[in-house]
Amino acid sequence: MTRYIGKPLSRVDGLDKVTGKAKYAGEFNVPGLAYGYVVSSAIAKGKINRIDTRDALSLDGVLQVFTHENRPKLAWFDLNYKDQDAPPGSPFRPLQDEKIKYSGQPVALVVAENFELARYAASLVKVDYTIEPHETDLEANRDEARKPKLGVASLLKPPPPKPRGHFEEAFAESAGQVMEEYVHAIEHHNPMEMFATTVVYERKGKLTIYDKTQGAPNSQLYVSQVFDMPFSDVRVLSPYVGGGFGSGLRPQYQLFLAVLAARELKRSVRVTLTRQQMFTFGHRPATIQTVGLGGSLDGTMNAIRHDAVAETSQFEDYTEIVVNWAGMLYSAENVKLSYELVPLDVYTPLDMRAPGGVTGVSALECAVDELAYKIGMDPLELRLKNYTDRDMNEDLPYSSKELRECFRQGAERFGWSKRNPEPRSMRTNHTLIGWGMAVGIWDATQGPARAEAVLMVNGKLRVSSATADIGTGTYTVMTQIAADTLGIPVEDVLFKLGDSDLPLAPIQGGSWTVATVGSAVKVACEDLGKKLFKLAKKMPNSPFAKKSLDEVEFMNKSIRLKNDPTTSVSLLAVVDSNGGRAVRETSTSLPNMLEQRKYARNTHSAVFVEVQVDEELGTIQVTRAVSAIAGGRIMNPKTARSQIIGGMVWGISKALEEESVMDHTFGRFMNHNLAEYHVAVNADIHDLDVIFVEEHDTIVNPLGAKGLGEIGIVGMPAAIANAVFHATGKRIRELPITLDKLL
Ligand code: MOS
């Protein structure tokens, strides 16, 4: 009985967003607001000898300059407190002491009566440093690579499995061999909304905090621990987020600085970072990967090796799953995987859309294409030849895996069978045309979450959970789930999120929100339904007096008999019978681990791409792409398609444009703005097509939805790189594929 789930529904928050009614963290205005501006370190490593703040403080309207010298003593500086997404290690503490750990590190916060004054005053702060030698170059330091430290985060990001079979022997005996190195550049999240926090200083020092975050409860936890405040004194709100992509999974330093200033000055403070400062915390790490594939001439892949070396900071071991996918995707019997880190004088890397997945699968899927050419086999045929219905790492069946059908439908839509495999064979004048393909894979995870459902006196349903909507469509999909569960039109359902006062939900990431929070919303609405039915049974002359719950259904704002829909009681009448009081229920949903652990749970994609390369200029356009996605049940084809299109656009961006260029002389990112850090824009995007191959999966969660936030990007870069090879005959194993590498 679904009226909304599975149907396209425009974003319920769309109107608020396009009319400017939706407010973001840096837009909440309160009387007496002061403004902070961050001073960033000009060196990558060393220490501060002296900070001269006199000129800044002498300006009328400058309230204070906070530095490590005058910051209050906080318990946190001695504790090893962890946020929800903290990797093993010791988190960065802004203004802790005189030490500089990376370029761009915040060294002072200037607070003034207005933003412009704060910014000007910040330019007057003089910092005298002692510079120490830094190491920021992954390639130059790759010999320092070591195994990552394990921690709680390793539960979600397990290290590579033990080797199976004997890679070396199998590889040596293979007729077709590939052993290549793939290098990926650093990337920075560049959501439209800058990181910002507005702290409203309330009576008795209570704080209401508007923060840019992918999890209001995570920021609440952070502030209450760091500043030793009771939870009840810290409320964090984040009703709208202008893009996150992982950058808001951890509390960022502007939150710390804004709270510190507000508490010290006893007034409301806002700190907004600049676009340049968006390059001073977290990034997708640079990686160097080696992929070895051995195959026989009939296309049987016997040997797979995948090694990755990535960078991390000196203080935390950020890890992601880069190489494990190679052991899952193909049925090879001899597999050897390794993953190591090199600590550098940079900030700790941070999850960025499909962290590790898009990195590792990009290298692997380029190598598979190379093997296809070595043994003279169609790349799609090679993948089908080595298809597996089991996760070979864990030796588990998949809860569902319709990748084969993705291949079929994607290839057909794209016209793959018309491809001439010969490189440079498809051209018109100076334009080389190339077709490439690749596979994508990502996790389908469910976590614990809570939600509240309230039938209000006006008959409307209010449902809430402290999750986030970083643009993914959470408001909309949760509204659909609630509406269907209790038979109420979406117009009469209000879903609230982004508020630490609401029932607890995890950070929004890992593509798990629909599975996790959606399940909680479903349970809360079902439990509320039970309560409403009990009340309806007790009403005078109730038609349900002798009926049980499974004999009724919720439809058209009523409870009615399944076998006699004319016998019904309206939900408004039930509220009336409750003494005119709202009826509420709060519920928790937990994943069914006992059942889920018997299966591998993943989303898959098959991606087909056409590129056109100008032979003389080396410019590349992705003129056509088809993504066929197996992502479980599709809750809302419209928002789902948006998610996948977004991932495909970013795939183009990653493959061809995005690169944070570090000048290792200074240990500093040089292209820290959108003029020089290129992201895909409208002119880069042509024909993008999405196919959903539905899977009926009762294992992943009660909704059967697998999550679509990340799978859209995973297969794209490899498909593009493979298409570039087909067009030009050149293998570019270094992302992004900029024209200088092609000429
Ligand atoms: Mo995503 S990188 O899990 O926000």
Residues whose N, C-alpha, C, O or C-beta is under 5 A from the ligand:
A	BS01	MOS	F245 G246 D351 M352 R353 A354 P355 Q508 G509 G510 S511
